[in-house]
Amino acid sequence: MEVVTILVALVLAWIAWKVLVGIVKFGALAIIAVAAIYLLSQGGAF
């Protein structure tokens, strides 16, 4: 393999990793937000 090919593969893997981590973080925030709205709509458990 050429050096350029390896570099391209590394860059693509890094971008894919960043996207995956971003999706996971967004999903966790969405779940927390939905849970908070649900609790508040139930009359407030706080």
Number of C-alpha atoms within 10 A of each C-alpha: 5 6 8 9 10 11 11 11 12 12 12 12 12 12 12 12 12 12 12 12 12 12 12 12 12 12 12 12 12 12 12 12 12 12 12 14 12 12 13 12 10 9 8 10 8 5
